[in-house]
Amino acid sequence: MIQATQIRKGMTIVHENNIQLVLEQRHYTPGNKRGFVQVSMRNLKSGKVTQVRFASEDRVEPAVLDPRQVQYLYHDDAGFHFMDMEDYQNFPLSDEVVGDGRYYLKENMDAQVLFYQEKPAELQLPKTVVLKVTEAPQWIKGDSVTNSMKPAVCETGLKIQVPLFVQEGTEIKVNTESGEYISRA
């Protein structure tokens, strides 16, 4: 157990029997009142972001997560199936745990899953992925006066803004954190 004043951004803690990722932390010490810690955190299972206020003397339990290399296999009604690269065991992750990461997953892709007490808690994708554009409208020659963008759809269903020169069949690099176009692959 650690004091609430030791909570830092990026830590994982157990709060109300859920694993929470600390997004932001501020320690307040108002004049003649007791200090407190205001914490913004995201539930790793549901993805819900909450604000919690801890007294400075409160104690919280840090959650130690075990990272494991995995390979994405396929998706079906049970969820997204992955294979642990150490023991080659297959396991599914629910749609809630994967979240928007589904738009960046391609079969046989390597990723990392954080485990808490031998149960998968969070999927961590690489910073960039290469996706093929499946739909991109044609652009008109006069549209290139400014740095214009157009909508496109990738093979995984991701809708993204791309430069005018990107056509159907082009492979592009996409940032998985922001969902933005980076470059051609």
N, C-alpha and C positions, 0 to 999 in steps of 0.2 A: 504494500500500500504506500502511496505517495501523497504528499500534501497537495491541495488544489493549486497552490502557488507554483508548484513544479510542473504543471501541465504546460506543454509547448505545442506549437503548430506542427502537424504531421504525426503526432503520437496517436496511438490507438488505446482507448480505455474501455473498461466495462462499466456501463451506466444503465441501471434498471434492467439488468440481465441481457443487454444488447451490446454488441461491439460497436463503438463509435470512433470515427476518425475525426480528430480535432482539426478544424479548418481555420479557426481564428481564436486567439486568447488575449484578453486584456485584464490587467490587474488594477483595480481601483482602490484608492485609499482616501476616501473623503474626510475632510477636516477632523471633526470630533466623533465620527462614527466608525464602526468596524469596517475593515477592508473586505473586499470580495473579489472574486474572479468571474468575469463574464466569458463564457465559452460558446462558440458556434461549432457544432459538430454534426457529422452526417452518419446516419445509421447505415452500416455496411450491408445489411440484409434488405432493408426497404428503400434506401436511398434518401430518406426523409431528412431534411436539415432542420435542426432545432437549436434554440438558444437556451442555455442553462446557466444559472447563477449559483456559484459555490461560495460558501463562507471561506475565508482564508485558512481556517483551521480544519476544514473538511478534508477527508481522505478519500482517494479514488484508487481503484485497482487498475494498473496498467495491463493491457492485453498484449501478450507476446505472440506475434504471428510468425508462422513458419512458411517462408517462400519456397515454392516447388516449381520446377520447370515442367510445363505440360505442352501437349500438342492437341489442337482442336481437331476433332474427327468429323462430327456431323450434328444436325439438329433434327429432332423429332418431337412427338407429343410429350415425352418425358423431360425435354429440355435440351440444353447444349451439352454434347458429350465430349469429354476430354480424356486424354491418356497421360498418366503420370510417367515421366521419362525415366524415373529411377526404378520403379517396380513394375511398370507397364500395366498397372491397374486402370480400368476405365471407370469414370464416374460422371454423372450428369450435374450440371449447374442449372438452376431454375432461371426463368426469364427475368425475374426480379433481381437476381444477383448479377447477371450479365448486363442488364439494362441497355443503354445505348451502345455498348460495346458490340452488340450483334451486327451493327452496320460496318464493322471493321474486320469481322472474323471470316476467314477463308479456310477451306479444308486444308489440313496438313500444316497449318500455321502454328509457329511456336509462340507461347505466351507464358505468363507466370500466374499462379494462383496462390493466394495467401490462405493458409490453414490456421484455424484456431481450435485447439483441443481435438486435432485429427479430423476436423470438419472444414470443408471449403467455405471461406468467408468472403473473399473478394477476388475478382479477376483483374489482373494488370496487363494491359496491352503494350506492345512496343510503341515508341514515340511516333513512328511513321509506318504506314502500310502502303503497298502498291495495289491499286484497284483499277479495273478496266471500266471505261465509260461505255454504257450500253445505250443511253439516250442523250443526244445533244442536238438541239435545233440548229439549222444552218444560219449563218450570219450573212448580213448584206455588206458589200464592199465598203460602203460609206460609213459603217458603224465603227471603224477603227480609229477615229480622230482622237478619242480619249482612251484611257485604260479601262475599257468596258469589260463587263463580265456577263456571262449568260448561265442559266440553270442547266444542270446536267444530272443524270441518274447513273450511279455506278452499279456494278454487278451484284452487290450485296443489298441494294435498295437505298443506299445513302444518296440523299439529294444535296447537291453542293454547287456553289458558284465557281465557275472556271473561266479562264480567258477565252476570247472569241475563237482563237485558232484551234482549240481542242475539239476533236471530232469523235464520232462513235468509233469504238475499237481502240482508242488511244489509252495507254496505261499511264496513270498519274500517281504521284505521291501525295498522300493526305496525312495531315497532322491528326492523330487520334485524340488529343486533348481538346483542341479547338474545333475540329471538324472542317478545317480550311484546306484549300488547295495549296500545295507547296511548289511542285514542278512536274514536268513530264518525267516518266521513269525511263 
